[in-house]
Amino acid sequence: MNSLGFRSFLRRFSGSAELATQASFPQDEFEREQRQKIEELAISRTTPDFLAMERIRKVMFGTHPYANYAPTAEQVAAFTRDVLVKNYQQHYKPARALLVIVGDFTPAKMLQQISGVFEKWSGAEPPRAARPEPPKRKGRRVYMVHLPGAVQAQIITGNMAITRKHPDWLRLALANNIFGGAFNSRLVANIREQKGYTYSPRSGPVALREYGMFNVHAAVRNEVVAATLTEIFYEMDRIRSLPVNDAELTNAQNYMCGVFSLQLGTQEGVLGQLTSALLDELPDDYLETFRDRIRAMKVEDVLLAARRYFDSANTQIVVVGDQNAIGEQAALFGEVEVFDANGKSI
C-alpha cells in the first residue's frame, strides 16, 4: 500500500473507529430508522419465509434470547433514543471488539496507527446474564402460521444440533452437503428433479454462538405439503440408516474444497473467513487445514453425523400457508398448533 493509499485508508478507518467508540445517535436519524424498521416489519409479516424462520426460532429456543428472531412493530415503536444510547454504552466495549484487516501493509506501522486511533477506548466487559437453556423437544410437532388465501406453503423443519466449535462440525457440514446442502444433493434430486414439488429445497446447520440447529427448507404448492414432508423424512432416515457411496462422498468433498478455495480468492473472502473463524473461536490452523480435514473423512464420518444430528424422530415442523388448504396434510405429521402472522395463537 503506497503512502497516498495508506493515508486515505486511515481517514476512512478513523471515521469507522469514531462510530465504534463515540456514536452520537442523532434524534432525527433515530426517528427515520425507527419508521423504516416498522415499515420493514409490516412487509415481512406478509412473507412466508420470514414467518417460518421466526416461528422455528421460537419453537427451538423457547425463552432463550435466540428465540427473538425479530421485534414486533409495537416494540420498535416503544424504543427511545435514550434506550439505544444506554444499550450502546453498556455493551460496546473493547473487550467485545474484533478488528480484522486484510491487505498489503506493514504490520508494525498498521498496529501503531490502530493503537493511536483506539487508545482512548476503554471499559471492561459487562457481566453476562444467565440464559435459560432451550427446551428439549421430544417427538414431532407441527406449528402452522395461517396466511389466508396463500396458494403456496413454506416448510421449515428443525432440530437442535451443534456450534462450529464442536469437533463434529465438519462431519455435519459434509453430511449436509450430501443430504441437502448442494444443488446435486439427495434432497434436490428427490423433491425437485424427480417429484417436481419445489424449485429450491435446501438444508443446513445453523451455528449460533451458544447453540446450533439443523434446518430443512422448501416452498411448495399447497397440494404437495404432505408429500414433500414425507420425502424429507425419507431422505433424512435413509442417510441415517445406510452409508453413502464413495462417489457421493468424493463429489461432496470436491465441492466443499472448491467452494472454500473460491471464498479465499478475494480480500473480502479472506476477511469473511478470518472474521468467522475468530468470532467462532476456531483453532488457529482452521483455514490452513480445512481442505485436508474434509478430504480425510470417510463414509463412516457422514453416517455418524447424520445419526447424531439429523434427528428425524424429534424434528419440529413449521408450515406457513392457508390452514384451510393444508391443515389436514400437516396434521399427518403431529399435533398442530396454529398462529397468525403476528405470532398469536389461534
Number of C-alpha atoms within 10 A of each C-alpha: 11 8 8 9 9 14 12 10 13 17 11 11 15 16 12 13 17 14 12 16 18 13 13 10 15 9 12 10 11 15 16 10 13 19 14 12 17 18 12 12 17 14 11 15 18 13 15 23 19 18 27 25 21 19 24 23 19 18 22 22 22 17 15 16 14 17 17 15 15 15 12 17 17 9 10 16 13 10 13 13 16 11 11 13 13 10 11 17 14 13 15 18 17 16 12 11 10 9 8 9 13 13 10 9 12 9 9 9 10 14 11 10 15 16 12 11 17 15 9 9 14 12 14 12 14 12 7 6 6 7 10 11 13 18 13 12 15 11 14 18 21 21 24 30 28 26 22 13 11 18 14 20 27 25 24 25 27 27 26 23 20 22 18 23 16 12 10 16 17 19 22 27 20 23 27 26 27 24 30 25 22 19 15 17 20 22 28 25 16 18 23 18 14 10 14 14 22 16 13 15 26 21 23 20 24 17 17 13 14 12 16 19 21 21 23 22 21 25 22 22 17 20 15 18 24 18 14 24 22 14 15 24 17 15 19 21 17 14 22 22 13 13 17 19 9 11 9 17 21 16 15 25 21 15 16 19 18 12 11 16 14 11 16 16 11 12 13 14 16 19 17 16 16 20 16 13 18 16 11 16 13 15 11 11 9 15 16 9 11 14 17 12 14 19 15 9 16 15 18 13 17 27 19 18 21 26 16 14 20 27 20 21 12 16 22 25 26 28 30 30 26 19 22 12 18 24 19 13 16 22 16 13 17 14 12 18 14 18 17 16 21 14 16 9 12 10
